[in-house]
Amino acid sequence: MNTHVAGGMTIGSASLGDLDAIEALEAAAFTGDRLSRRSLRHFIRSRRRPLIVARFGDRVAGYALLSAREGGRTARIYSLAVDPAQTRRGVGRALLQACERYARGHGLDALRLEVRYDNPAAIALYEKIGFHPFGRYPGYYEDGATALRFEKRLVPAADATAA
């Protein structure tokens, strides 16, 4: 998986060589609920949990971690982080589109994610690209904050071109 996106950004699968950059991004993007280095290493190696990175040149600008259970019909965006220095450059949108391509390519019917209730920029982006709220998880985050649950139903690729 290696896709070129406008503005010199590339999207591709993470490698173990990206581990330090992804761990640093995790620390810069989140004050709590961070993934450990061990977990990140596990996800990079996992077949059913792709860790997708966005790059400008050789610098990691963001990542998305997607989880899909064997035999399941839904993929979950487990984590998405954008380097605070790279916001407003389309990184989040490009990563979400890569997650959608992956899910469609594996015959999945929907994408789901959770987002903090107090993250209006992320909520606006999710809604703009077709995610719809469907639930809440009170006390979901380490600090007790509520998570809003969002879902995007995926039209099969053949149907999407006809729509």
N, C-alpha and C positions, 0 to 999 in steps of 0.2 A: 504494500500500500504506500504509494508516494504520489501525492497530488500537488500540483502547483496552483496557487490561488493568487488573485490580484495583489499587487503591491510587494512582490518578492517573498510572500509567505509560502511555505511548503507545509503540507500535512503528511504525516507518516507514522508508522509504528515506532514505538519507543524501543530502544536497545539498552543493554546494561551500561553502555557508555554514556547514556543520558541520565543515569541514576543520580549523580551529584546535582545536576541542574534541576531535576524534578524535585528532589528533596529540598533544595534551596527555594524553589518556587512555592512549594507547600508551606514553608515557613513564612515566606513573604505574603502569601495570599490569605492565610488563615491564622487567627489568633488562638483557636482551639480546634478540637476535633480533627487533628492532623493525622495523616497516615504515617506510619513508621517506615523507616528505611527498609526494614525487613519485609513489610507488607508491599511496599512499592516494588522491591526486587521480585517478589512472588508474582505480582500482577504483570510485570514486564515479561516474565517467562510463561504466563498462563495462556492456554489456547482459547479458553472461553471467556476470558476477561481482558480484552485488548486495551492497552494503554496507548492512546493516540496523542502525538505531540504536534504542536504548531511551532514552526521555526522561522526566524528571519535570519538568513544565512545559516550559521551553525549555532545560533543562540536560541534556546528553548524559550518561547514566548507564552506557552500555555499547554495544558494537557487536559484530556478527558479520559476517564476510566469507565469503560462500559462492561456490564456484567450480563451474561445471558446463560440461563440454566439449560443443561442438556435436555432437549425435548420440550422446552418452554416456548411460548409464543410471544413473550414480551422481553425486551431488553431494558435494563435499568442503567441510567447514567449515574454511576456510583459517586463520582466526584468530577468536578470541572473547576480548573483554576487558570487564571490569566495573570501573568506578571503585572503587578500594579503599574510598572513603567510602560506597559504595552496596551493599556486599555484604550478603547475608542478607535481601534485599528482593525476591527472585524475578526479578531482572534476567536472570541467566544462563539460567534456565529459560524465561523469556518469549522470549529471543532464540533459543534452541534450538527452541522451538515454532514461531517465525516461519520459521526455516530449514526445518523439516519442512513447513510449509504451502506454502512456495515450491517445494520439491522435488516434493511431491505435485501441486501445481498445474501443474507442467511435466512430469508423467508419469514422473518418475524413480523408480527402484526402491529406492534406498538412500542413506543419508547416511553419510559417513565423516569421521573426524577423527583427529588425533594429539594426545597430551597428555603432558606430562612425567611420568615415572614417579614423581616425588616431589611430585605435586600431588593429595593424597588427597581434598580437597574437590571438585575438578573431576571426578575419577574416580568418586566416589560419586554425584554428580549425573548424570553420563552413564549410569551403570549403573541408577540409579533410574528414568530415563525410557526405558529400553529399549535402550541401546547395549551391545554385547558386544565384549569384546576378541578380536582375531584375529591380532595380530602385534606385532612390535617393530622399531624402527629404532635400533640401537646408534649412539651418536655423532651423533644427529640434530641436536641443538641446538648453538649457538655454543660453549657451554662443555663440550661433549662428552657431555652427559646423554642418556640413552636416551628415546626417545618410545615410548609404547604406542599401538597403533592400535586404534581402535574403529569399529564399524559398527552401524547400525540399519537393518534391512530395513523397507521401507515397504509396508504393505498398501494397495492401491488404495482411494481414498476410499469407493467404493460397498461394498467388502468390509469396511471398518472399521466402518461403521454396522451391518452385519449381525452382526459378531463380538461 
